[in-house]
Amino acid sequence: MRNLFIAQFILLSLFSCSDKKEEKLPQSQVIEEPIVVEFGFTLNDFKVERDTIQSGATFGKLLEEHYTGVHKSHDITEKIKDSFNLKSIRAGRPFTLLKSKKYPHELQVFVYEADNINYYVVDLRDSIVAYKKQKPITIKRRTIASEINGSLSETLAQAKVDPSLAHNLAEIFAYSIDFFKIQKGDKFAVTFYEKYINDSIYAGVEKMEASFFEHKKKTFYAFPFKMDTLSKKTDYYDEEGKGLKTMFLKAPLDYFRISSKFSPRRFHPVQMTWKAHKGTDYAAAHGTPIKTTASGVVERTGFTAGNGNYVKVKHNSTYATQYLHMSKILVKTGQRVEQGQVIGKVGSTGLATGPHVCYRFWKNGVQVDPLSQKLPNTEPMSEKHRPRFLAQIAPLKKELDSIAAITFKSDLTKTNNGTKK
């Protein structure tokens, strides 16, 4: 019996081995190299070298180092100079060399990335050509709502938004909100468009479509609108069509701190005596741009022992402003200037202990405190444009209010006294 069992086992083993020998071995698989396209070229066709521009490097030097073709580097630079500003090449920017696979030392294409979006191509194959192109850009729309935690830039960074949006919002609301006084607990919502390179690499904010800012329990809306659809000029209006711009900016500098306010009695740090201070001092770094707070005509420029370099601007028959202690004057008497135009640089000329601008404000020929004035707005929207404006912003405002209600668990469609708008 035992011998019979062993014989059966041997037979089964033989058949099993036979079956395994008949199994077909899997065929070897060919893994194809993925096709890579960049800058309009199929990189698989070239030997690719990438590097960054070194300090002191020039296009001519790069050609001498990598190009072995028949054309001289001087002839190449002369041929492409109208298409490619070779002086714009900056240290630290990336470049790509596409060389021949057959002759690895033969440079065929040079690509210089001027920024994250724009790049220049110098094609050295056949006839030499140079041109500027952009990487594929995708625009994506996003609406966010957030409560201030730190600065506006820090709050946006926490929401993974380019901090440049903070500058845009500050400019839009500059006439309504003092962004140096925003505080924790203030709220905002904004609908905006962002740029992405190749649909994946974040490239910053494209434009703002709608926003609101809640400051000191008061809500300010802002919607861009063009009176003329063919016009390039865009103004911002609130939810009722009132212009956000006032006749005057809140300050003549973008970034500053108030070092001394308008006062009937102040101890002068240079003259060492008590006297009236009929201006507002904004301390800032030497060379900071000074902007005229309203449009007008330069009435006077000059220098005095007390004021240092100064500019005075007449805005209309009621208002005038003056800017003192400049390190440099950038306008001339009689020149027309527009609101926000840079008219000089911060300095410490005249009686000054440090770099600042003393901002003086005249109303009907009398110097007054600009921070205590109720300043006039710009002209309101024409009634003929209002229906189109209200129809355009209705869905945008609803979207902002909806995300705010979800984020803040509050109803921003109410005014401060609790009644619906």
ZIDAQUI-V553273 format. One record per residue. N is the residue number from 1. RES is the residue in one small letter. SS is DSSP state (alpha for helix, beta for strand, coil for the rest). OMEGA is omega in degrees with one decimal (NA if undefined). BURIAL is I if it has 16 or more other C-alpha atoms within 10 Angstrom, else O. Layout:
# ZIDAQUI-V553273
n->N res->RES ss->SS omega->OMEGA burial->BURIAL
n->N res->RES ss->SS omega->OMEGA burial->BURIAL
This chain:
# ZIDAQUI-V553273
n->1 res->m ss->coil omega->-179.6 burial->O
n->2 res->r ss->alpha omega->179.2 burial->O
n->3 res->n ss->alpha omega->178.8 burial->O
n->4 res->l ss->alpha omega->-179.6 burial->O
n->5 res->f ss->alpha omega->179.8 burial->O
n->6 res->i ss->alpha omega->179.8 burial->O
n->7 res->a ss->alpha omega->179.5 burial->O
n->8 res->q ss->alpha omega->-178.9 burial->O
n->9 res->f ss->alpha omega->-179.7 burial->O
n->10 res->i ss->alpha omega->178.9 burial->O
n->11 res->l ss->alpha omega->178.6 burial->O
n->12 res->l ss->alpha omega->179.4 burial->O
n->13 res->s ss->alpha omega->-179.9 burial->O
n->14 res->l ss->alpha omega->179.0 burial->O
n->15 res->f ss->alpha omega->-179.9 burial->O
n->16 res->s ss->alpha omega->178.4 burial->O
n->17 res->c ss->alpha omega->179.8 burial->O
n->18 res->s ss->alpha omega->179.8 burial->O
n->19 res->d ss->alpha omega->-178.5 burial->O
n->20 res->k ss->alpha omega->-179.8 burial->O
n->21 res->k ss->alpha omega->-177.7 burial->O
n->22 res->e ss->alpha omega->178.7 burial->O
n->23 res->e ss->coil omega->179.8 burial->O
n->24 res->k ss->coil omega->176.5 burial->O
n->25 res->l ss->coil omega->-179.7 burial->O
n->26 res->p ss->coil omega->179.4 burial->O
n->27 res->q ss->coil omega->178.4 burial->O
n->28 res->s ss->coil omega->-178.6 burial->O
n->29 res->q ss->coil omega->178.4 burial->O
n->30 res->v ss->coil omega->179.2 burial->O
n->31 res->i ss->coil omega->-177.8 burial->O
n->32 res->e ss->coil omega->177.6 burial->O
n->33 res->e ss->coil omega->-180.0 burial->O
n->34 res->p ss->coil omega->178.8 burial->O
n->35 res->i ss->coil omega->179.7 burial->O
n->36 res->v ss->coil omega->179.4 burial->O
n->37 res->v ss->beta omega->179.2 burial->O
n->38 res->e ss->beta omega->-179.0 burial->O
n->39 res->f ss->coil omega->-179.6 burial->I
n->40 res->g ss->coil omega->-179.7 burial->O
n->41 res->f ss->beta omega->172.3 burial->O
n->42 res->t ss->beta omega->-173.0 burial->O
n->43 res->l ss->alpha omega->179.1 burial->O
n->44 res->n ss->alpha omega->-176.8 burial->O
n->45 res->d ss->alpha omega->-174.2 burial->O
n->46 res->f ss->beta omega->164.2 burial->I
n->47 res->k ss->beta omega->-171.0 burial->I
n->48 res->v ss->beta omega->174.5 burial->I
n->49 res->e ss->beta omega->-179.8 burial->O
n->50 res->r ss->beta omega->180.0 burial->O
n->51 res->d ss->beta omega->175.3 burial->O
n->52 res->t ss->beta omega->179.9 burial->O
n->53 res->i ss->coil omega->178.0 burial->I
n->54 res->q ss->coil omega->178.9 burial->O
n->55 res->s ss->coil omega->179.5 burial->O
n->56 res->g ss->coil omega->-179.2 burial->O
n->57 res->a ss->coil omega->175.9 burial->O
n->58 res->t ss->coil omega->177.8 burial->I
n->59 res->f ss->alpha omega->179.7 burial->I
n->60 res->g ss->alpha omega->179.6 burial->O
n->61 res->k ss->alpha omega->178.4 burial->O
n->62 res->l ss->alpha omega->177.3 burial->O
n->63 res->l ss->alpha omega->-178.6 burial->I
n->64 res->e ss->alpha omega->-177.7 burial->O
n->65 res->e ss->alpha omega->-171.2 burial->O
n->66 res->h ss->alpha omega->-173.8 burial->I
n->67 res->y ss->coil omega->179.8 burial->I
n->68 res->t ss->coil omega->-177.0 burial->O
n->69 res->g ss->coil omega->-173.6 burial->O
n->70 res->v ss->coil omega->-177.2 burial->O
n->71 res->h ss->coil omega->177.4 burial->O
n->72 res->k ss->coil omega->-176.7 burial->O
n->73 res->s ss->alpha omega->178.9 burial->I
n->74 res->h ss->alpha omega->179.7 burial->O
n->75 res->d ss->alpha omega->180.0 burial->O
n->76 res->i ss->alpha omega->-179.1 burial->I
n->77 res->t ss->alpha omega->177.9 burial->I
n->78 res->e ss->alpha omega->-176.0 burial->O
n->79 res->k ss->alpha omega->-174.0 burial->O
n->80 res->i ss->alpha omega->-171.7 burial->I
n->81 res->k ss->coil omega->179.0 burial->O
n->82 res->d ss->coil omega->-179.1 burial->O
n->83 res->s ss->coil omega->-173.7 burial->O
n->84 res->f ss->coil omega->178.2 burial->I
n->85 res->n ss->coil omega->-173.6 burial->O
n->86 res->l ss->alpha omega->178.6 burial->O
n->87 res->k ss->alpha omega->-178.7 burial->O
n->88 res->s ss->alpha omega->179.2 burial->O
n->89 res->i ss->coil omega->-175.5 burial->I
n->90 res->r ss->coil omega->177.5 burial->I
n->91 res->a ss->coil omega->178.6 burial->O
n->92 res->g ss->coil omega->179.9 burial->O
n->93 res->r ss->coil omega->-177.9 burial->O
n->94 res->p ss->beta omega->171.4 burial->I
n->95 res->f ss->beta omega->-178.2 burial->I
n->96 res->t ss->beta omega->176.8 burial->I
n->97 res->l ss->beta omega->175.0 burial->I
n->98 res->l ss->beta omega->-176.1 burial->I
n->99 res->k ss->beta omega->179.9 burial->I
n->100 res->s ss->beta omega->175.5 burial->I
n->101 res->k ss->coil omega->-178.6 burial->O
n->102 res->k ss->coil omega->178.6 burial->O
n->103 res->y ss->coil omega->-169.5 burial->O
n->104 res->p ss->coil omega->-179.5 burial->O
n->105 res->h ss->coil omega->-177.4 burial->O
n->106 res->e ss->coil omega->178.1 burial->I
n->107 res->l ss->beta omega->-179.5 burial->I
n->108 res->q ss->beta omega->-178.5 burial->I
n->109 res->v ss->beta omega->175.5 burial->I
n->110 res->f ss->beta omega->-179.8 burial->I
n->111 res->v ss->beta omega->178.6 burial->I
n->112 res->y ss->beta omega->-179.9 burial->I
n->113 res->e ss->beta omega->-176.9 burial->I
n->114 res->a ss->coil omega->174.3 burial->I
n->115 res->d ss->coil omega->-176.0 burial->O
n->116 res->n ss->coil omega->-176.7 burial->O
n->117 res->i ss->coil omega->-174.2 burial->I
n->118 res->n ss->beta omega->177.2 burial->O
n->119 res->y ss->beta omega->178.3 burial->I
n->120 res->y ss->beta omega->177.9 burial->I
n->121 res->v ss->beta omega->170.7 burial->I
n->122 res->v ss->beta omega->-178.1 burial->I
n->123 res->d ss->beta omega->-174.8 burial->I
n->124 res->l ss->coil omega->178.2 burial->I
n->125 res->r ss->coil omega->178.6 burial->O
n->126 res->d ss->coil omega->177.1 burial->O
n->127 res->s ss->coil omega->-176.3 burial->O
n->128 res->i ss->coil omega->178.8 burial->O
n->129 res->v ss->beta omega->175.8 burial->I
n->130 res->a ss->beta omega->-179.8 burial->I
n->131 res->y ss->beta omega->179.4 burial->O
n->132 res->k ss->beta omega->178.9 burial->O
n->133 res->k ss->beta omega->176.6 burial->O
n->134 res->q ss->beta omega->173.9 burial->O
n->135 res->k ss->coil omega->-179.7 burial->I
n->136 res->p ss->coil omega->-177.5 burial->O
n->137 res->i ss->beta omega->173.5 burial->I
n->138 res->t ss->beta omega->178.7 burial->I
n->139 res->i ss->beta omega->179.6 burial->O
n->140 res->k ss->beta omega->-177.5 burial->O
n->141 res->r ss->beta omega->-179.4 burial->O
n->142 res->r ss->beta omega->173.2 burial->O
n->143 res->t ss->beta omega->178.7 burial->I
n->144 res->i ss->beta omega->172.6 burial->I
n->145 res->a ss->beta omega->-176.8 burial->I
n->146 res->s ss->beta omega->175.2 burial->I
n->147 res->e ss->beta omega->-177.0 burial->I
n->148 res->i ss->coil omega->175.7 burial->I
n->149 res->n ss->coil omega->-170.5 burial->I
n->150 res->g ss->coil omega->176.1 burial->O
n->151 res->s ss->coil omega->177.2 burial->O
n->152 res->l ss->alpha omega->179.1 burial->I
n->153 res->s ss->alpha omega->179.7 burial->I
n->154 res->e ss->alpha omega->179.8 burial->O
n->155 res->t ss->alpha omega->178.4 burial->I
n->156 res->l ss->alpha omega->179.0 burial->I
n->157 res->a ss->alpha omega->177.9 burial->O
n->158 res->q ss->alpha omega->177.7 burial->O
n->159 res->a ss->coil omega->-179.9 burial->O
n->160 res->k ss->coil omega->177.5 burial->O
n->161 res->v ss->coil omega->178.3 burial->I
n->162 res->d ss->coil omega->-179.3 burial->I
n->163 res->p ss->coil omega->178.4 burial->I
n->164 res->s ss->alpha omega->177.9 burial->O
n->165 res->l ss->alpha omega->177.8 burial->I
n->166 res->a ss->alpha omega->178.6 burial->I
n->167 res->h ss->alpha omega->179.1 burial->O
n->168 res->n ss->alpha omega->-179.8 burial->O
n->169 res->l ss->alpha omega->179.5 burial->I
n->170 res->a ss->alpha omega->178.0 burial->I
n->171 res->e ss->alpha omega->-177.4 burial->O
n->172 res->i ss->alpha omega->-176.8 burial->I
n->173 res->f ss->coil omega->-174.8 burial->I
n->174 res->a ss->coil omega->-176.8 burial->I
n->175 res->y ss->coil omega->-176.0 burial->I
n->176 res->s ss->coil omega->-171.7 burial->I
n->177 res->i ss->coil omega->172.3 burial->I
n->178 res->d ss->coil omega->-173.6 burial->O
n->179 res->f ss->coil omega->173.6 burial->I
n->180 res->f ss->coil omega->-179.7 burial->O
n->181 res->k ss->coil omega->176.6 burial->O
n->182 res->i ss->coil omega->-172.9 burial->I
n->183 res->q ss->coil omega->177.8 burial->I
n->184 res->k ss->coil omega->-177.3 burial->O
n->185 res->g ss->coil omega->171.4 burial->O
n->186 res->d ss->coil omega->-175.5 burial->I
n->187 res->k ss->beta omega->174.9 burial->I
n->188 res->f ss->beta omega->172.0 burial->I
n->189 res->a ss->beta omega->-177.4 burial->I
n->190 res->v ss->beta omega->172.1 burial->I
n->191 res->t ss->beta omega->-174.4 burial->I
n->192 res->f ss->beta omega->179.7 burial->I
n->193 res->y ss->beta omega->-180.0 burial->I
n->194 res->e ss->beta omega->179.5 burial->I
n->195 res->k ss->beta omega->175.2 burial->I
n->196 res->y ss->beta omega->177.2 burial->I
n->197 res->i ss->beta omega->-178.3 burial->I
n->198 res->n ss->coil omega->174.7 burial->O
n->199 res->d ss->coil omega->-175.2 burial->O
n->200 res->s ss->coil omega->-175.7 burial->O
n->201 res->i ss->beta omega->-176.9 burial->O
n->202 res->y ss->beta omega->-176.1 burial->I
n->203 res->a ss->beta omega->173.2 burial->I
n->204 res->g ss->beta omega->-175.4 burial->I
n->205 res->v ss->beta omega->178.2 burial->I
n->206 res->e ss->beta omega->179.9 burial->O
n->207 res->k ss->beta omega->178.1 burial->O
n->208 res->m ss->beta omega->-177.6 burial->I
n->209 res->e ss->beta omega->-180.0 burial->I
n->210 res->a ss->beta omega->178.5 burial->I
n->211 res->s ss->beta omega->166.8 burial->I
n->212 res->f ss->beta omega->176.8 burial->I
n->213 res->f ss->beta omega->176.9 burial->I
n->214 res->e ss->beta omega->-176.0 burial->I
n->215 res->h ss->beta omega->-177.7 burial->I
n->216 res->k ss->coil omega->176.8 burial->O
n->217 res->k ss->coil omega->176.7 burial->O
n->218 res->k ss->beta omega->-175.3 burial->O
n->219 res->t ss->beta omega->178.5 burial->I
n->220 res->f ss->beta omega->177.1 burial->I
n->221 res->y ss->beta omega->176.2 burial->I
n->222 res->a ss->beta omega->178.6 burial->I
n->223 res->f ss->beta omega->176.5 burial->I
n->224 res->p ss->beta omega->-178.5 burial->I
n->225 res->f ss->beta omega->176.1 burial->I
n->226 res->k ss->coil omega->176.3 burial->O
n->227 res->m ss->coil omega->177.2 burial->I
n->228 res->d ss->coil omega->-176.2 burial->O
n->229 res->t ss->coil omega->179.4 burial->O
n->230 res->l ss->coil omega->-177.0 burial->O
n->231 res->s ss->coil omega->175.5 burial->O
n->232 res->k ss->coil omega->-176.6 burial->O
n->233 res->k ss->coil omega->177.7 burial->O
n->234 res->t ss->coil omega->174.8 burial->O
n->235 res->d ss->beta omega->-178.0 burial->O
n->236 res->y ss->beta omega->-176.7 burial->I
n->237 res->y ss->beta omega->176.4 burial->I
n->238 res->d ss->coil omega->-174.3 burial->I
n->239 res->e ss->coil omega->178.7 burial->I
n->240 res->e ss->coil omega->179.5 burial->O
n->241 res->g ss->coil omega->177.0 burial->I
n->242 res->k ss->coil omega->-179.1 burial->I
n->243 res->g ss->beta omega->179.1 burial->I
n->244 res->l ss->coil omega->-177.6 burial->I
n->245 res->k ss->coil omega->166.3 burial->I
n->246 res->t ss->beta omega->-178.1 burial->I
n->247 res->m ss->coil omega->-175.9 burial->I
n->248 res->f ss->coil omega->167.7 burial->I
n->249 res->l ss->coil omega->-179.8 burial->I
n->250 res->k ss->coil omega->-178.6 burial->I
n->251 res->a ss->coil omega->179.7 burial->I
n->252 res->p ss->coil omega->180.0 burial->I
n->253 res->l ss->coil omega->176.0 burial->I
n->254 res->d ss->coil omega->-177.0 burial->I
n->255 res->y ss->coil omega->-171.7 burial->O
n->256 res->f ss->coil omega->164.0 burial->I
n->257 res->r ss->beta omega->179.1 burial->O
n->258 res->i ss->beta omega->-177.9 burial->O
n->259 res->s ss->beta omega->178.1 burial->O
n->260 res->s ss->beta omega->-177.5 burial->O
n->261 res->k ss->coil omega->173.8 burial->I
n->262 res->f ss->coil omega->-176.8 burial->I
n->263 res->s ss->beta omega->176.5 burial->O
n->264 res->p ss->beta omega->-178.7 burial->O
n->265 res->r ss->beta omega->-179.8 burial->O
n->266 res->r ss->beta omega->178.1 burial->O
n->267 res->f ss->beta omega->-177.9 burial->O
n->268 res->h ss->beta omega->-174.1 burial->O
n->269 res->p ss->coil omega->179.6 burial->O
n->270 res->v ss->coil omega->-178.0 burial->O
n->271 res->q ss->coil omega->176.0 burial->O
n->272 res->m ss->coil omega->178.6 burial->O
n->273 res->t ss->beta omega->178.4 burial->O
n->274 res->w ss->beta omega->179.5 burial->O
n->275 res->k ss->beta omega->179.4 burial->O
n->276 res->a ss->beta omega->174.8 burial->O
n->277 res->h ss->beta omega->-173.0 burial->I
n->278 res->k ss->coil omega->177.4 burial->I
n->279 res->g ss->coil omega->175.8 burial->I
n->280 res->t ss->beta omega->-178.2 burial->I
n->281 res->d ss->beta omega->176.7 burial->I
n->282 res->y ss->beta omega->179.7 burial->I
n->283 res->a ss->beta omega->179.2 burial->I
n->284 res->a ss->coil omega->-178.5 burial->I
n->285 res->a ss->coil omega->177.1 burial->O
n->286 res->h ss->coil omega->178.3 burial->I
n->287 res->g ss->coil omega->177.9 burial->I
n->288 res->t ss->coil omega->-179.7 burial->I
n->289 res->p ss->beta omega->175.6 burial->I
n->290 res->i ss->beta omega->-176.8 burial->I
n->291 res->k ss->beta omega->173.3 burial->I
n->292 res->t ss->coil omega->-173.8 burial->I
n->293 res->t ss->coil omega->177.9 burial->I
n->294 res->a ss->coil omega->178.5 burial->I
n->295 res->s ss->coil omega->179.3 burial->I
n->296 res->g ss->beta omega->-179.5 burial->I
n->297 res->v ss->beta omega->178.3 burial->I
n->298 res->v ss->beta omega->-177.0 burial->I
n->299 res->e ss->beta omega->-176.4 burial->I
n->300 res->r ss->beta omega->168.9 burial->I
n->301 res->t ss->beta omega->179.0 burial->I
n->302 res->g ss->beta omega->-178.8 burial->O
n->303 res->f ss->beta omega->169.6 burial->I
n->304 res->t ss->beta omega->-177.3 burial->O
n->305 res->a ss->coil omega->-179.1 burial->O
n->306 res->g ss->coil omega->-174.9 burial->O
n->307 res->n ss->coil omega->-172.7 burial->I
n->308 res->g ss->beta omega->175.2 burial->I
n->309 res->n ss->beta omega->-176.9 burial->I
n->310 res->y ss->beta omega->174.8 burial->I
n->311 res->v ss->beta omega->174.4 burial->I
n->312 res->k ss->beta omega->-177.2 burial->I
n->313 res->v ss->beta omega->175.3 burial->I
n->314 res->k ss->beta omega->-174.9 burial->I
n->315 res->h ss->coil omega->174.0 burial->I
n->316 res->n ss->coil omega->-177.0 burial->O
n->317 res->s ss->coil omega->-177.3 burial->O
n->318 res->t ss->coil omega->-168.8 burial->O
n->319 res->y ss->beta omega->171.5 burial->I
n->320 res->a ss->beta omega->177.7 burial->I
n->321 res->t ss->beta omega->-179.9 burial->I
n->322 res->q ss->beta omega->-174.5 burial->I
n->323 res->y ss->beta omega->-170.9 burial->I
n->324 res->l ss->beta omega->172.3 burial->I
n->325 res->h ss->beta omega->-179.0 burial->I
n->326 res->m ss->beta omega->171.0 burial->I
n->327 res->s ss->beta omega->-178.8 burial->I
n->328 res->k ss->beta omega->176.2 burial->I
n->329 res->i ss->beta omega->-174.8 burial->I
n->330 res->l ss->coil omega->179.1 burial->O
n->331 res->v ss->coil omega->-178.9 burial->I
n->332 res->k ss->coil omega->177.0 burial->I
n->333 res->t ss->coil omega->-179.6 burial->O
n->334 res->g ss->coil omega->-178.6 burial->O
n->335 res->q ss->coil omega->174.1 burial->O
n->336 res->r ss->beta omega->179.4 burial->O
n->337 res->v ss->beta omega->-179.8 burial->I
n->338 res->e ss->coil omega->179.6 burial->O
n->339 res->q ss->coil omega->-180.0 burial->I
n->340 res->g ss->coil omega->180.0 burial->I
n->341 res->q ss->coil omega->178.9 burial->I
n->342 res->v ss->beta omega->-176.8 burial->I
n->343 res->i ss->beta omega->179.8 burial->I
n->344 res->g ss->beta omega->-178.9 burial->I
n->345 res->k ss->beta omega->179.5 burial->I
n->346 res->v ss->beta omega->177.0 burial->I
n->347 res->g ss->beta omega->178.7 burial->I
n->348 res->s ss->coil omega->179.2 burial->I
n->349 res->t ss->coil omega->-178.1 burial->I
n->350 res->g ss->coil omega->-179.8 burial->I
n->351 res->l ss->coil omega->-178.2 burial->I
n->352 res->a ss->coil omega->179.0 burial->I
n->353 res->t ss->coil omega->-179.5 burial->O
n->354 res->g ss->coil omega->-177.6 burial->O
n->355 res->p ss->coil omega->176.5 burial->I
n->356 res->h ss->beta omega->170.9 burial->I
n->357 res->v ss->beta omega->173.4 burial->I
n->358 res->c ss->beta omega->-175.1 burial->I
n->359 res->y ss->beta omega->-179.4 burial->I
n->360 res->r ss->beta omega->-169.3 burial->I
n->361 res->f ss->beta omega->179.9 burial->I
n->362 res->w ss->beta omega->171.8 burial->I
n->363 res->k ss->beta omega->-176.7 burial->I
n->364 res->n ss->coil omega->174.8 burial->O
n->365 res->g ss->coil omega->-179.0 burial->O
n->366 res->v ss->beta omega->178.3 burial->O
n->367 res->q ss->beta omega->-177.8 burial->I
n->368 res->v ss->beta omega->178.0 burial->I
n->369 res->d ss->coil omega->-177.5 burial->I
n->370 res->p ss->alpha omega->-177.4 burial->I
n->371 res->l ss->alpha omega->-180.0 burial->O
n->372 res->s ss->alpha omega->-176.4 burial->O
n->373 res->q ss->coil omega->169.5 burial->O
n->374 res->k ss->coil omega->-170.3 burial->O
n->375 res->l ss->coil omega->-175.8 burial->O
n->376 res->p ss->coil omega->175.3 burial->O
n->377 res->n ss->beta omega->171.6 burial->O
n->378 res->t ss->coil omega->-177.4 burial->O
n->379 res->e ss->coil omega->-179.3 burial->O
n->380 res->p ss->coil omega->178.3 burial->O
n->381 res->m ss->coil omega->176.5 burial->I
n->382 res->s ss->coil omega->-177.5 burial->O
n->383 res->e ss->alpha omega->-178.2 burial->O
n->384 res->k ss->alpha omega->180.0 burial->O
n->385 res->h ss->alpha omega->-172.8 burial->O
n->386 res->r ss->alpha omega->-179.5 burial->O
n->387 res->p ss->alpha omega->179.2 burial->O
n->388 res->r ss->alpha omega->178.8 burial->O
n->389 res->f ss->alpha omega->-177.5 burial->I
n->390 res->l ss->alpha omega->178.0 burial->O
n->391 res->a ss->alpha omega->-178.3 burial->O
n->392 res->q ss->alpha omega->-173.5 burial->O
n->393 res->i ss->alpha omega->-175.3 burial->I
n->394 res->a ss->alpha omega->179.4 burial->O
n->395 res->p ss->alpha omega->179.9 burial->O
n->396 res->l ss->alpha omega->178.6 burial->I
n->397 res->k ss->alpha omega->179.1 burial->I
n->398 res->k ss->alpha omega->179.5 burial->O
n->399 res->e ss->alpha omega->178.2 burial->I
n->400 res->l ss->alpha omega->-178.3 burial->I
n->401 res->d ss->alpha omega->-178.4 burial->I
n->402 res->s ss->alpha omega->-179.1 burial->I
n->403 res->i ss->alpha omega->176.8 burial->I
n->404 res->a ss->alpha omega->179.7 burial->I
n->405 res->a ss->alpha omega->179.7 burial->O
n->406 res->i ss->alpha omega->-175.7 burial->O
n->407 res->t ss->alpha omega->-174.1 burial->O
n->408 res->f ss->alpha omega->-176.9 burial->O
n->409 res->k ss->coil omega->-178.7 burial->O
n->410 res->s ss->coil omega->-179.3 burial->O
n->411 res->d ss->coil omega->-178.1 burial->O
n->412 res->l ss->coil omega->174.9 burial->I
n->413 res->t ss->coil omega->176.7 burial->I
n->414 res->k ss->beta omega->176.1 burial->O
n->415 res->t ss->coil omega->-175.9 burial->O
n->416 res->n ss->coil omega->-179.7 burial->O
n->417 res->n ss->coil omega->173.1 burial->O
n->418 res->g ss->coil omega->179.6 burial->O
n->419 res->t ss->coil omega->-179.5 burial->O
n->420 res->k ss->beta omega->173.7 burial->O
n->421 res->k ss->coil omega->NA burial->O
